Every structure is written in structure tokens, then in C-alpha cells.
Amino acid sequence: MEIAYTKEIKVRRNDYLHSLNILTSIIQGLNDYEGIQSLSSRKVGMYKLIKKLLPCLDILHKVSYSGSLASFLTLIRMIIDNYAAFYLLTSHSTEQERNLRYYLYLIDGVTTRSNNLKDFHSNVSKNIYEETHQNIQAILSSDSKSISQLRKYITMYNFDGYISETIIEQNNWKFVHPKSDSKKGNRHSFIDLYKIAKIPTHYSNAFQRYYSSYVHGLGLTLFTYSDGDELPLICSSLSIIEIIQSLIAKILLEEYKEKLNNINLNQDFIIYMNHNWDYWNKLNYGR
């Protein structure tokens, strides 16, 4: 099997890098956002999200040579989750709902950081330097102001009339029904987000069940592959992320079309990208 897949995996790696290089060139066309520190604009925030994901896509290619299947599959699961969130915040539902989800997404992130810092600090405060203590307090103060400002945006843009108070209180950016007051059950799971983001069901299940076993160190990870037997999984996984790269490219070209309207893309990639966007979740299409 190793001999049979040696040529195949070389082709997959080359195709993967070709797709990554095109995606990189698209992101470079958005460099105007690089120096903007404020995240009040969803376009700025989504640019930064994908810009941070770009090195991970490059590292994935390198890890595919490492012999560490656990590292490879764990990184893929992280990439898929980032893509699913990116899709929800850029391409799902209405512009109003996407902006609302984005502010809740930011509030959720800042709140999580503050709560974790408070919890950690309360347990180690006697054993840290005064400078560290002051830095933590400064972060908490800044986070509190950020949360307050983000909640003002929700009111200022009348988003609070679009969703229930419960959703706002829970910072629930993954809400299913905007008017639901339920404190439980009104939240998309990540497997729901995969489906929304055009990922075929059998791949979604694999990410949740098989790949996640490596993320969490479950018993499945002890059943190791013989030399070369992991190559089919590496090939198919690189193919999946190559498709994901094309979908990210499609979203960027639509979300930032004013800035990217003059970008020159390879015609073969355009056909590949559009085919994946229209048919992947229906026909399980890949190269």
C-alpha cells in the first residue's frame, strides 16, 4: 500500500500547496486591514481570523511528513472548526444576523478570557510577581470596557430587537432560533456548523468521531498504523483541506469583492473553487 500511495501523496501535497499559494495571494490583497487594531468591523475581524489560520495551513503540509498522525489529525480538526465559525460569520443568513453573531462571538471570546484569568489569578495570586498582578488587572479592566462597548453596538444597531435577551446574556453566537428564550438547546453544535458550512455529512462525522479521538487522546489512538498504512488517510485529509482552502477563497472573494475585484486567478482554480462551493456537500466532489 505504501508503494501504491507514494505517487498519490506527492500529487496531493503539490495540489495542496498550489491551492494554499492561491489563497495566500488572495489574503495578501487584503493587507489594508493589517494595521487596523479595532475589531468593531466584522470585515477586519474575519480578515484577522483567516490571517491567523494561514500559518496553520502551511504547518499542516509540513506535519504530513512528520510521521505524527496525532499531530496531523489534531491540526485538521482545529482548521475545520475555524473554517466552520468563519463560514457562519460571513456566509450564513442575512448581513444583519452575521454582524450580530460577530459581536456575540467577540463578547464570548473576551468574556472567556476574563473568566479564565480571574479563576487562575484567584488561585495563584500569592505566588506571582506584582508586575504580573498589575498586568492581569489591566487586561481585566480592558476586557470589561471592550465587553461594554460591544454590547453598546448591539443596542446601537438595534440587534437586541432581533434576538431574545437570553441569547445576549449567554453571548450565544451559535444560536439556532433568534427569538428563543430557552437557556438550553438553542445552540448549534460544531457538527451543525459543519453542515451549514457545506461539509458533507460523512466527513463531519469523521471529524467529530475519528479525528477528535486524537484531539482528546482516546483509546483509539493506541491502535497504531503499520508503516505506510496511514498514507491513504493523509492523502484524503489533505484533499479535504485543499477543498476547504478553495471554499475560504470563495468566501473572501465575495466578502471583500470591492478590494479583490482586480485579482487575477488561475481559471482552473476558479472552476475548481466554484464546483466545490456548489456541489461538494452534494456530490462529495474532490480532485
BAKEFI-822656 format. One line per 5 residues: their letters; for each residue x, y, z of N, C-alpha, C. Coordinates in Angstrom, 3 decimals, padded with zeros to 6 digits. Each point is the difference from the previous one (the first is absolute). Layout:
<sites>
a> X:Y:Z:X:Y:Z:X:Y:Z ~ ...
</sites>
This chain:
<sites>
meiay> 000.832:-001.209:000.000:-000.832:001.209:000.000:000.867:001.259:000.000 ~ 001.146:-000.079:000.706:000.881:001.167:000.060:000.496:000.370:-001.390 ~ 000.379:-001.018:-000.808:000.493:000.272:-001.352:-001.112:000.601:-000.860 ~ -001.200:-000.564:000.142:-001.129:000.466:-000.817:-000.344:001.441:000.288 ~ 000.193:000.445:001.237:-000.406:001.354:000.367:001.144:001.016:-000.047
tkeik> 001.214:-000.452:-000.287:001.131:000.938:-000.042:-000.209:001.079:-001.053 ~ -000.409:-000.389:-001.194:-000.259:000.963:-001.071:-001.231:000.841:000.324 ~ -001.035:-000.657:000.524:-001.246:000.703:000.317:000.228:001.108:001.020 ~ 000.741:-000.291:001.049:000.183:001.011:001.042:000.880:001.143:-000.502 ~ 000.910:-000.278:-000.917:000.797:001.077:-000.593:-000.899:000.954:-000.775
vrrnd> -000.940:-000.564:-000.771:-000.954:000.825:-000.753:-000.864:000.810:000.950 ~ -000.482:-000.646:001.070:-000.859:000.696:000.961:000.733:001.159:000.665 ~ 001.234:-000.231:000.372:000.772:001.074:000.647:000.232:001.162:-000.963 ~ 000.289:-000.308:-001.249:000.203:001.060:-000.991:-001.284:000.798:-000.237 ~ -001.125:-000.713:-000.135:-001.285:000.676:-000.190:-000.350:000.863:001.212
ylhsl> 000.281:-000.553:001.175:-000.280:000.727:001.239:000.786:001.315:000.044 ~ 001.289:-000.075:-000.311:000.834:001.210:000.018:-000.437:000.998:-001.062 ~ -000.400:-000.493:-001.152:-000.489:000.889:-001.068:-001.226:000.770:000.479 ~ -000.933:-000.696:000.615:-001.201:000.639:000.534:000.344:000.981:001.114 ~ 000.931:-000.393:000.875:000.405:000.875:001.096:000.666:001.269:-000.523
nilts> 000.812:-000.122:-001.036:000.660:001.175:-000.573:-001.022:000.979:-000.579 ~ -001.042:-000.533:-000.635:-001.045:000.877:-000.542:-000.751:000.695:001.128 ~ -000.348:-000.767:001.037:-000.682:000.600:001.148:000.866:001.080:000.640 ~ 001.286:-000.258:000.117:000.924:000.983:000.578:000.004:001.288:-000.822 ~ -000.003:-000.128:-001.321:000.010:001.189:-000.859:-001.288:000.797:000.163
iiqgl> -001.120:-000.685:000.219:-001.269:000.697:000.225:000.055:000.769:001.315 ~ 000.499:-000.647:001.040:000.090:000.659:001.314:000.950:001.183:-000.058 ~ 001.070:-000.111:-000.771:000.935:001.125:-000.136:-000.672:001.207:-000.644 ~ -001.052:-000.241:-000.771:-000.743:001.110:-000.601:-000.833:000.775:001.008 ~ -000.015:-000.482:001.246:-000.777:000.668:001.054:000.901:000.634:001.058
ndyeg> 001.248:000.247:-000.373:000.974:000.516:000.963:-000.371:001.365:000.583 ~ -000.951:000.696:-000.632:-000.437:001.293:000.549:-000.574:-000.158:001.405 ~ -000.489:-001.193:000.308:-000.584:-000.243:001.326:001.056:-000.292:001.067 ~ 001.229:-000.213:-000.422:001.044:-000.474:000.904:000.251:000.953:001.168 ~ 000.029:001.278:-000.281:000.341:000.957:001.045:-001.170:000.453:000.860
iqsls> -001.184:-000.476:-000.284:-001.188:000.405:000.764:-000.095:-000.839:001.262 ~ 000.024:000.656:001.148:-000.028:-000.708:001.277:-001.418:-000.276:000.479 ~ -000.918:000.910:-000.287:-001.373:-000.153:000.480:-000.685:-001.167:-000.711 ~ -000.753:-000.771:000.771:-000.761:-001.120:-000.549:-001.480:000.328:-000.146 ~ -000.331:001.286:000.040:-001.414:000.389:-000.078:-000.620:-000.344:-001.352
srkvg> 000.838:-000.110:-001.035:-000.473:-000.383:-001.334:000.139:-001.511:-000.177 ~ -001.076:-000.649:-000.428:000.047:-001.446:-000.229:001.004:-000.351:-001.097 ~ 000.125:000.838:-001.006:000.947:-000.268:-001.082:001.434:-000.037:000.525 ~ 000.318:000.891:000.912:001.336:-000.010:000.598:000.196:-001.270:000.818 ~ -001.005:-000.332:000.811:000.105:-001.181:000.846:000.143:-001.288:-000.792
mykli> -000.767:-000.134:-001.074:000.069:-001.213:-000.803:001.316:-000.091:-000.779 ~ 000.521:001.154:-000.419:001.320:000.002:-000.627:001.044:-000.525:000.984 ~ -000.043:000.486:001.231:000.984:-000.418:001.001:-000.145:-001.478:000.349 ~ -001.227:-000.500:000.015:-000.224:-001.414:000.286:000.679:-000.877:-001.051 ~ -000.208:000.327:-001.277:000.590:-000.801:-001.068:001.503:000.225:-000.097
kkllp> 000.444:001.216:000.273:001.449:000.274:-000.020:000.709:-000.847:001.058 ~ -000.627:-000.187:001.159:000.586:-000.835:001.054:-000.061:-001.486:-000.366 ~ -000.963:-000.365:-000.827:-000.133:-001.401:-000.399:001.016:-000.384:-001.074 ~ 000.459:000.982:-000.765:000.887:-000.266:-001.142:001.257:-000.780:000.392 ~ 000.734:000.388:001.072:001.185:-000.788:000.376:-000.336:-001.436:000.379
cldil> -001.188:-000.215:000.547:-000.415:-001.362:000.375:-000.156:-000.874:-001.239 ~ -000.503:000.598:-001.074:-000.143:-000.736:-001.253:001.367:-000.368:-000.573 ~ 000.952:000.884:000.169:001.361:-000.276:-000.447:000.646:-001.079:000.864 ~ -000.193:000.103:001.303:000.576:-000.983:000.924:-000.586:-001.390:-000.250 ~ -001.287:-000.058:-000.364:-000.632:-001.292:-000.257:000.754:-000.757:-001.096
hkvsy> 000.401:000.703:-001.033:000.768:-000.634:-001.072:001.293:-000.592:000.540 ~ 000.680:000.749:000.859:001.260:-000.480:000.581:-000.234:-001.189:000.920 ~ -001.076:000.064:000.789:-000.295:-001.080:000.940:-000.352:-001.293:-000.735 ~ -000.489:000.111:-001.224:-000.349:-001.202:-000.768:001.227:-000.864:-000.281 ~ 001.210:000.575:000.139:001.238:-000.749:-000.168:000.543:-000.543:001.320
sgsla> -000.575:000.420:001.120:000.623:-000.199:001.316:-000.108:-001.417:000.539 ~ -000.985:-000.770:-000.478:-000.229:-001.316:000.571:-000.873:000.030:001.240 ~ -000.415:001.198:000.423:-000.875:000.143:001.168:-001.438:000.173:-000.472 ~ -000.721:-001.101:-000.099:-001.385:000.057:-000.453:-000.860:000.795:000.980 ~ 000.299:-000.127:001.296:-000.772:000.729:001.008:000.110:001.505:-000.205
sfltl> 001.215:000.494:-000.266:000.191:001.435:-000.241:-000.747:000.438:-001.255 ~ 000.091:-000.819:-001.026:-000.620:000.303:-001.289:-001.515:000.106:000.130 ~ -000.634:-000.995:000.607:-001.459:-000.019:000.107:-000.512:001.029:000.995 ~ 000.750:000.249:001.063:-000.395:001.023:000.979:-000.001:001.381:-000.647 ~ 001.022:000.278:-000.798:000.078:001.291:-000.683:-001.143:000.150:-001.001
irmii> -000.340:-001.081:-000.686:-001.121:000.056:-000.945:-001.292:000.326:000.719 ~ -000.236:-000.626:001.147:-001.235:000.270:000.749:-000.083:001.481:000.380 ~ 001.117:000.591:000.407:000.027:001.425:000.335:-000.308:000.855:-001.223 ~ 000.591:-000.343:-001.151:-000.228:000.755:-001.233:-001.471:-000.063:-000.402 ~ -000.585:-001.186:000.078:-001.399:-000.177:-000.369:-000.911:000.831:000.901
dnyaa> 000.259:-000.002:001.301:-000.829:000.782:000.924:000.103:001.496:-000.289 ~ 001.213:000.463:-000.301:000.186:001.416:-000.343:-000.754:000.348:-001.278 ~ 000.093:-000.879:-000.990:-000.713:000.241:-001.255:-001.514:000.046:000.229 ~ -000.526:-000.919:000.818:-001.441:-000.050:000.247:-000.486:001.286:000.664 ~ 000.773:000.517:000.957:-000.357:001.268:000.637:000.083:001.146:-001.007
fyllt> 001.045:-000.011:-000.818:000.187:001.022:-001.031:-001.182:000.019:-000.959 ~ -000.444:-001.176:-000.426:-001.142:-000.075:-000.910:-001.251:000.572:000.648 ~ -000.265:-000.376:001.240:-001.204:000.478:000.686:-000.016:001.521:000.075 ~ 001.160:000.596:000.216:000.085:001.445:000.221:000.126:000.801:-001.293 ~ 000.162:-000.687:-001.129:000.165:000.729:-001.261:-001.019:-000.362:-001.071
shste> -000.551:-001.208:000.055:-000.745:-000.496:-001.158:-001.360:-000.594:000.333 ~ -000.375:-000.009:001.254:-001.267:-000.611:000.400:-001.024:001.077:000.346 ~ -001.222:-000.173:-000.463:-001.120:000.875:000.346:000.209:001.413:-000.552 ~ -000.564:000.993:000.706:000.007:001.386:-000.481:001.211:000.768:000.512 ~ 000.262:001.138:-000.622:001.084:000.873:000.449:-000.224:000.437:001.441
qernl> -001.237:000.317:000.349:-000.309:000.407:001.370:000.341:-001.106:000.993 ~ -000.407:-001.225:-000.327:000.263:-001.110:000.915:001.492:-000.291:000.113 ~ 000.718:000.111:-001.102:001.444:-000.247:000.045:000.708:001.022:000.882 ~ -000.394:001.268:-000.115:000.608:001.030:000.852:-000.338:-000.231:001.468 ~ -001.236:-000.386:000.276:-000.400:-000.295:001.372:000.807:-001.165:000.560
ryyly> 000.080:-001.069:-000.768:000.773:-001.157:000.469:001.458:000.393:000.250 ~ 000.522:000.860:-000.848:001.397:000.416:000.143:000.225:000.710:001.333 ~ -000.892:000.910:000.375:000.165:000.695:001.275:-000.144:-000.958:001.175 ~ -000.928:-000.936:-000.086:-000.145:-001.003:001.054:001.238:-000.897:000.057 ~ 000.555:-000.308:-001.153:001.228:-000.800:-000.103:001.155:000.697:000.722
lidgv> 000.135:001.298:-000.208:001.043:000.765:000.682:-000.245:000.063:001.496 ~ -001.242:000.273:000.390:-000.324:000.076:001.430:000.284:-001.340:000.674 ~ -000.379:-001.084:-000.666:000.253:-001.334:000.547:001.496:-000.227:000.199 ~ 000.799:000.410:-000.975:001.439:-000.182:000.101:000.611:000.817:001.129 ~ -000.376:001.267:000.087:000.555:000.874:001.040:-000.467:-000.463:001.383
ttrsn> -001.263:-000.384:000.107:-000.532:-000.472:001.271:000.716:-001.268:000.457 ~ 000.247:-000.913:-000.933:000.715:-001.238:000.327:001.397:000.304:000.512 ~ 000.694:000.929:-000.659:001.339:000.356:000.467:-000.048:000.596:001.398 ~ -000.932:000.912:000.254:-000.103:000.640:001.310:-000.306:-001.014:001.096 ~ -000.955:-000.868:-000.269:-000.369:-000.997:001.013:001.159:-000.940:000.315
nlkdf> 000.734:-000.402:-001.039:001.144:-000.886:000.219:001.104:000.699:000.778 ~ 000.252:001.265:-000.329:001.013:000.762:000.730:-000.385:000.176:001.465 ~ -001.255:000.331:000.253:-000.460:000.173:001.387:000.155:-001.289:000.792 ~ -000.420:-001.099:-000.602:000.082:-001.289:000.677:001.450:-000.379:000.284 ~ 000.864:000.159:-001.003:001.410:-000.349:000.180:000.657:000.913:001.019
hsnvs> -000.280:001.292:-000.106:000.637:000.973:000.878:-000.411:-000.201:001.453 ~ -001.258:-000.369:000.207:-000.484:-000.177:001.378:000.704:-001.152:000.706 ~ 000.552:-000.936:-000.771:000.652:-001.175:000.584:001.515:000.128:000.093 ~ 000.576:000.980:-000.677:001.469:000.131:000.027:000.453:001.396:000.403 ~ -000.934:000.859:000.409:000.325:001.412:000.245:001.103:000.190:001.033
kniye> 000.150:-000.933:000.918:001.036:000.149:001.042:001.376:-000.399:-000.504 ~ 000.040:-000.598:-001.175:001.275:-000.540:-000.488:000.485:000.658:-001.287 ~ -000.550:001.155:-000.348:000.424:000.654:-001.234:000.601:001.367:000.303 ~ 000.805:000.494:-000.936:000.628:001.304:000.168:-001.044:001.108:-000.095 ~ 000.311:001.113:000.633:-000.913:001.139:-000.008:-000.241:000.510:-001.413
ethqn> 001.043:-000.024:-000.823:-000.152:000.454:-001.379:-001.006:-000.881:-000.750 ~ 000.078:-001.310:000.229:-000.949:-000.918:-000.636:-001.410:000.276:000.487 ~ -000.141:000.236:001.289:-001.308:000.330:000.578:-000.580:001.256:-000.652 ~ 000.821:001.004:-000.171:-000.462:001.250:-000.616:-000.393:-000.217:-001.466 ~ 000.772:-000.825:-000.702:-000.332:-000.283:-001.391:-001.344:-000.702:-000.119
iqail> -000.260:-000.930:000.904:-001.273:-000.722:-000.017:-001.147:000.965:000.272 ~ 000.183:000.882:000.968:-001.046:000.973:000.316:-000.252:000.941:-001.174 ~ 001.056:000.365:-000.699:-000.157:000.883:-001.170:-000.786:-000.711:-001.103 ~ 000.294:-001.283:-000.222:-000.731:-000.772:-001.010:-001.470:-000.108:000.378 ~ -000.278:-000.280:001.273:-001.387:-000.134:000.447:-000.756:001.316:-000.159
ssdsk> 000.663:001.103:000.291:-000.632:001.308:-000.155:-000.280:000.290:-001.471 ~ 000.966:-000.303:-000.853:-000.176:000.211:-001.431:-001.109:-000.889:-000.549 ~ -000.048:-001.246:000.438:-001.040:-000.929:-000.455:-001.386:000.488:000.401 ~ -000.109:000.519:001.209:-001.286:000.497:000.476:-000.499:001.156:-000.871 ~ 000.907:000.885:-000.372:-000.366:001.129:-000.862:-000.387:-000.499:-001.395
sisql> 000.733:-001.000:-000.499:-000.297:-000.543:-001.323:-001.382:-000.641:-000.034 ~ -000.317:-000.762:001.029:-001.315:-000.651:000.074:-001.105:001.043:000.033 ~ 000.213:001.048:000.784:-000.989:001.076:000.097:-000.213:000.666:-001.355 ~ 001.089:000.258:-000.729:-000.097:000.645:-001.301:-000.696:-000.897:-001.019 ~ 000.327:-001.293:000.024:-000.612:-000.933:-000.940:-001.497:-000.130:000.257
rkyit> -000.402:000.037:001.262:-001.434:-000.058:000.320:-000.704:001.286:-000.461 ~ 000.719:001.108:000.016:-000.564:001.250:-000.512:-000.257:-000.097:-001.504 ~ 000.910:-000.679:-000.712:-000.206:-000.188:-001.437:-001.287:-000.782:-000.258 ~ -000.244:-001.021:000.802:-001.201:-000.819:-000.174:-001.251:000.852:000.160 ~ 000.029:000.911:000.980:-001.140:000.897:000.210:-000.071:001.070:-001.084
mynfd> 001.149:000.566:-000.342:000.055:001.095:-000.967:-000.533:-000.427:-001.367 ~ 000.280:-001.229:-000.396:-000.447:-000.503:-001.304:-001.337:-000.738:000.087 ~ -000.657:000.116:001.153:-001.329:-000.604:000.224:000.006:-001.516:-000.143 ~ 001.153:-000.623:000.245:000.062:-001.454:-000.056:-000.761:-000.637:001.155 ~ -000.112:000.735:001.113:-000.683:-000.565:001.161:-001.491:-000.202:-000.264
gyise> -000.530:000.628:-001.039:-001.391:-000.232:-000.361:-000.173:-001.201:-000.899 ~ 001.118:-000.518:-000.484:-000.016:-001.128:-000.927:000.080:-001.333:000.734 ~ 000.630:000.019:001.188:000.202:-001.247:000.733:-000.504:000.134:001.434 ~ -000.116:-001.137:000.673:-000.478:-000.010:001.385:001.086:000.484:000.948 ~ -000.427:000.448:001.167:000.933:000.454:001.022:000.876:-001.152:000.480
tiieq> -000.559:-001.191:000.001:000.759:-001.174:000.445:001.229:-000.229:-000.876 ~ -000.157:000.158:-001.299:001.121:-000.178:-000.919:001.092:001.021:000.284 ~ -000.406:001.231:000.254:000.980:001.050:000.310:000.699:-000.292:001.323 ~ -000.768:-000.412:001.005:000.581:-000.298:001.313:001.020:-001.136:-000.084 ~ -000.253:-000.967:-000.861:000.884:-001.161:-000.124:001.106:000.194:-001.038
nnwkf> 000.053:001.173:-000.626:000.982:000.244:-001.064:-000.055:-001.135:-001.035 ~ -001.207:-000.392:-000.356:-000.222:-001.199:-000.798:000.049:000.315:-001.496 ~ 001.215:000.056:-000.544:000.154:000.323:-001.424:-000.371:-001.176:-000.899 ~ -000.169:-001.186:000.582:-000.387:-001.180:-000.772:-001.492:-000.312:000.139 ~ -000.811:001.019:000.317:-001.430:-000.232:000.208:-000.658:-000.586:-001.247
vhpks> -001.050:-000.806:000.246:-000.780:-000.613:-001.076:-001.199:000.871:-000.342 ~ -000.797:000.304:001.022:-001.215:000.803:-000.171:000.190:001.351:000.695 ~ -000.016:001.097:-000.744:000.333:001.311:000.587:-000.946:000.476:001.092 ~ -001.227:-000.453:-000.007:-000.978:000.489:000.982:-000.193:-000.951:001.178 ~ 000.694:-001.111:000.017:-000.185:-000.988:001.060:000.545:000.507:001.336
dskkg> -000.787:-000.225:001.067:000.433:000.344:001.355:000.581:-001.196:000.734 ~ 000.099:-001.130:-000.683:000.500:-001.211:000.643:001.462:000.163:000.381 ~ 000.333:-000.415:001.214:001.391:000.065:000.452:000.787:-001.225:-000.433 ~ -000.684:-001.019:-000.508:000.658:-001.207:-000.471:-000.555:-000.386:-001.367 ~ 000.835:-000.584:-000.811:-000.450:-000.551:-001.269:-000.019:000.957:-001.170
nrhsf> 000.116:001.304:000.271:-000.052:000.975:-001.097:001.413:000.394:-000.432 ~ 000.814:-000.993:-000.250:001.399:000.265:-000.347:000.470:-001.053:-001.001 ~ 000.489:000.452:-001.145:000.533:-000.936:-000.981:001.212:-000.728:000.578 ~ 000.054:-001.305:-000.187:001.218:-000.750:000.284:000.971:000.231:-001.155 ~ 001.245:-000.411:000.190:000.941:000.173:-001.098:-000.347:-000.898:-001.178
idlyk> -000.604:-001.134:000.261:-000.399:-000.843:-001.132:-001.126:000.682:-000.788 ~ -000.854:000.787:000.688:-000.992:000.830:-000.696:000.698:001.039:-000.872 ~ 001.040:000.614:000.569:000.726:001.039:-000.738:000.708:-000.590:-001.218 ~ 000.483:-001.230:000.114:000.616:-000.650:-001.159:-001.013:-000.119:-001.135 ~ -001.205:-000.418:000.354:-001.042:-000.160:-001.018:-000.337:001.343:-000.635
iakip> -000.146:001.036:000.820:-000.275:001.343:-000.510:001.117:000.444:-000.950 ~ 001.236:-000.390:000.323:001.171:000.444:-000.758:000.308:-000.881:-001.206 ~ -000.992:-000.760:-000.464:000.085:-000.773:-001.244:000.863:-001.254:000.099 ~ 000.306:-000.447:001.213:000.805:-001.210:000.154:-000.920:-001.223:-000.043 ~ 000.291:-000.980:-000.857:-000.853:-001.193:-000.081:-000.121:-000.723:001.333
thysn> -001.134:-000.630:000.218:-000.311:-000.610:001.295:001.033:-001.044:000.411 ~ 000.441:-000.848:-000.929:000.923:-001.065:000.408:001.360:000.572:000.402 ~ 000.402:001.120:-000.579:001.217:000.656:000.453:-000.214:000.631:001.376 ~ -001.154:000.620:000.189:-000.313:000.605:001.298:000.070:-001.034:001.110 ~ -000.575:-001.146:-000.264:000.026:-001.076:000.998:001.421:-000.475:000.275
afqry> 000.803:-000.081:-001.053:001.392:-000.428:000.175:000.772:000.990:000.863 ~ -000.196:001.310:-000.235:000.697:001.004:000.804:-000.397:-000.108:001.463 ~ -001.286:-000.191:000.256:-000.497:-000.042:001.369:000.384:-001.289:000.712 ~ -000.018:-001.101:-000.698:000.183:-001.298:000.661:001.436:-000.519:-000.096 ~ 000.560:000.036:-001.190:001.322:-000.605:-000.203:001.123:000.989:000.302
yssyv> -000.021:001.142:-000.648:001.068:000.984:000.198:000.027:000.477:001.455 ~ -001.188:000.171:000.593:-000.066:000.485:001.379:000.591:-000.992:000.988 ~ 000.035:-001.276:-000.364:000.630:-000.989:000.879:001.470:000.338:000.222 ~ 000.630:000.551:-001.028:001.403:000.393:000.124:000.141:001.311:000.775 ~ -000.977:000.884:-000.152:000.022:001.257:000.754:-000.058:-000.285:001.497
hglgl> -000.850:-000.953:000.398:-000.263:-000.259:001.418:000.794:-001.177:000.560 ~ 000.810:-000.642:-000.835:000.826:-001.098:000.495:-000.798:-001.216:000.413 ~ -001.019:-000.356:-000.763:-000.840:-001.139:000.342:000.674:-001.321:-000.403 ~ -000.636:-001.099:000.396:000.621:-001.305:-000.188:000.313:-000.338:-001.436 ~ -000.773:000.540:-000.921:000.233:-000.272:-001.416:001.422:000.344:-000.424
tlfty> 000.582:000.999:000.636:001.329:000.476:-000.401:001.091:-001.022:000.288 ~ -000.293:-000.992:000.833:000.999:-001.021:000.311:000.115:-001.050:-001.093 ~ -000.998:-000.064:-000.888:000.032:-000.956:-001.093:000.756:000.622:-001.170 ~ 001.286:-000.166:000.006:000.861:000.701:-000.949:-000.039:-000.651:-001.379 ~ 000.339:000.804:-001.001:000.108:-000.474:-001.370:001.370:-000.637:-000.219
sdgde> 000.042:-001.011:-000.867:001.287:-000.518:-000.452:000.619:001.018:-000.948 ~ 001.294:-000.121:-000.224:000.690:000.948:-000.877:-000.684:000.081:-001.360 ~ -000.379:001.188:-000.392:-000.610:000.224:-001.302:-001.509:-000.107:-000.005 ~ -000.579:-000.671:000.987:-001.455:-000.201:-000.006:-000.783:001.278:000.266 ~ 000.678:001.005:000.556:-000.688:001.260:000.274:-000.063:000.904:-001.234
lplic> 000.705:-000.370:-001.086:000.078:000.868:-001.174:-001.365:000.282:-000.634 ~ -000.902:-000.983:-000.117:-001.325:000.321:-000.566:-000.743:001.054:000.815 ~ 000.115:-000.079:001.331:-000.661:000.989:000.852:000.626:001.380:-000.177 ~ 001.318:000.056:-000.118:000.675:001.282:-000.223:-000.396:000.578:-001.351 ~ -000.055:-000.852:-001.013:-000.400:000.466:-001.342:-001.407:000.591:000.019
sslsi> -000.939:-000.747:000.551:-001.392:000.465:-000.002:-000.167:001.250:000.858 ~ 000.746:000.069:001.098:-000.110:001.164:000.887:000.552:001.255:-000.655 ~ 001.132:-000.124:-000.697:000.539:001.148:-000.739:-000.967:000.446:-001.087 ~ -000.652:-000.961:-000.641:-000.984:000.332:-001.026:-001.162:000.785:000.588 ~ -000.449:-000.407:001.194:-001.100:000.703:000.669:000.394:001.439:000.310
ieiiq> 001.183:000.184:000.560:000.416:001.363:000.368:000.298:000.831:-001.246 ~ 000.429:-000.641:-001.080:000.145:000.732:-001.266:-001.354:000.555:-000.439 ~ -001.044:-000.805:000.143:-001.349:000.475:-000.322:-000.399:001.139:000.928 ~ 000.276:-000.155:001.290:-000.315:001.057:000.971:000.696:001.301:-000.375 ~ 001.256:-000.100:-000.456:000.722:001.201:-000.438:-000.715:000.678:-001.156
sliak> -000.538:-000.791:-000.910:-000.715:000.592:-001.135:-001.299:000.665:000.462 ~ -000.656:-000.574:001.005:-001.229:000.605:000.521:000.296:001.304:000.744 ~ 001.101:000.020:000.735:000.419:001.249:000.658:000.282:001.066:-001.056 ~ 000.673:-000.389:-001.070:000.283:000.936:-001.094:-001.295:000.559:-000.578 ~ -000.971:-000.864:-000.211:-001.296:000.424:-000.547:-000.666:001.017:000.927
illee> 000.031:-000.261:001.286:-000.607:000.919:000.965:000.715:001.348:-000.008 ~ 001.322:-000.033:-000.010:000.764:001.249:-000.004:-000.300:000.829:-001.242 ~ -000.080:-000.653:-001.145:-000.270:000.713:-001.248:-001.375:000.651:000.011 ~ -000.947:-000.595:000.710:-001.342:000.572:000.101:-000.066:001.059:001.099 ~ 000.569:-000.310:001.145:-000.069:000.898:001.161:000.783:001.292:-000.252
ykekl> 001.086:-000.092:-000.740:000.878:001.157:-000.217:000.121:000.312:-001.495 ~ -001.093:-000.130:-000.724:000.073:000.129:-001.462:000.445:001.382:-000.451 ~ -000.287:001.034:000.787:000.435:001.345:-000.411:001.517:000.091:-000.019 ~ 000.669:-000.656:000.937:001.459:000.055:000.077:000.677:-001.041:-000.889 ~ -000.723:-001.052:-000.344:000.619:-001.109:-000.726:-000.478:-000.121:-001.442
nninl> -000.743:001.002:-000.476:-000.603:-000.144:-001.335:001.028:-000.023:-001.128 ~ 001.224:000.449:000.273:001.023:000.002:-001.056:001.001:-001.145:000.133 ~ -000.241:-000.900:000.943:000.954:-001.094:000.193:-000.088:-000.973:-001.175 ~ 001.147:-000.482:-000.429:000.078:-000.892:-001.164:000.193:-001.435:000.482 ~ -001.034:-000.827:-000.173:000.054:-001.378:000.456:000.079:-000.964:-001.174
nqdfi> 000.679:-001.109:000.224:000.079:-001.076:-000.983:-001.395:-000.523:-000.304 ~ -000.326:-000.150:-001.281:-001.346:-000.408:-000.392:-000.347:-001.397:000.514 ~ 000.978:-000.891:000.014:-000.248:-001.347:000.521:-000.397:000.049:001.472 ~ 000.662:000.891:000.760:-000.345:000.120:001.420:-001.406:000.565:000.169 ~ -000.375:000.961:-000.825:-001.345:000.580:000.077:-001.061:-001.081:-000.229
iymnh> 000.220:-000.844:-001.008:-000.946:-001.088:-000.286:-000.058:-000.966:001.178 ~ 001.167:-000.355:000.514:000.089:-000.911:001.160:-000.702:000.595:001.208 ~ 000.261:001.258:000.279:-000.596:000.704:001.139:-001.518:000.046:-000.119 ~ -000.504:000.397:-001.136:-001.454:000.119:-000.177:-000.691:-001.361:000.039 ~ 000.670:-001.014:-000.544:-000.575:-001.345:000.032:-000.105:-000.498:001.445
nwdyw> 001.036:000.224:000.774:-000.052:-000.400:001.411:-001.103:000.743:000.743 ~ -000.126:001.281:-000.272:-001.011:000.818:000.680:-001.413:-000.504:-000.320 ~ -000.227:-000.373:-001.227:-001.346:-000.395:-000.435:-000.328:-001.466:000.277 ~ 001.029:-000.861:-000.031:-000.313:-001.430:-000.052:000.663:-000.874:001.058 ~ 001.006:000.497:000.724:000.739:-000.902:000.890:-000.907:-000.697:001.010
nklny> -000.881:000.769:000.632:-000.864:-000.607:001.019:-001.116:-000.840:-000.622 ~ -000.099:000.008:-001.318:-001.029:-000.795:-000.677:000.590:-001.224:-000.698 ~ 001.174:000.209:-000.621:000.584:-001.075:-000.803:001.297:-000.530:000.585 ~ 000.440:000.571:001.146:001.260:-000.399:000.611:001.144:000.133:-000.993 ~ -000.054:001.101:-000.754:000.965:000.202:-001.088:001.365:000.374:000.548
gr> 001.031:-000.507:-000.583:001.374:000.391:000.298:000.834:-000.220:-001.240 ~ 001.258:000.372:000.066:000.851:-000.209:-001.179:000.343:-001.464:-000.153
</sites>
